[in-house]
Amino acid sequence: MPTAIHGHISSERLLHLVLWCAQGLLSASFAAMALLKLLSGSDRLVEIMPWTQNTPLWFVYALGTSELIGAFLVAAPAVTRTPQRIVGWTAAVFCMLMSIATLVHAFRAEVRLIPVTLALAGLAAFVAWGRMAHKPLETVEHTGFE
């Protein structure tokens, strides 16, 4: 049986570690996209995100605000006692959002953006699955080693 001396981490702890890394990446990605939408002028937005040209500015700001709130909710358990099911549901919403973004980019023939939206959708789906299907880390054996 592996011990702490051998350094073998339980599979449950490893899953939680990978999920934390995925949450950090997801949170950083959505925070960056949100800040870009919220802090860029309308001309700059059109340069960076051509779809904003035919979209009301209030919608772009609402989307950016929602993404920023979501980014916080995905990262919140790191500093608060936010239940992981909130992280799971937020990640599920991000997955749906990125699926819709993929369709929008496909419809607009913005092919270069489709791999990015699909990768973020996959990452969000992984976090949603991990945080909704597995027990919280607090209930895992506290030693972390088997």
Secondary structure, DSSP 8 states (H G I E B T S, - for coil): ---TTTT---HHHHHHHHHHHHHHHHHHHHHHHHHHHHHS-HHHHHHH-GGGGGS-HHHHHHHHHHHHHHHHHHHGGGTS---HHHHHHHHHHHHHHHHHHHHHHHHTT-GGGHHHHHHHHHHHHHHHHHHHHS--GGGS-TT---
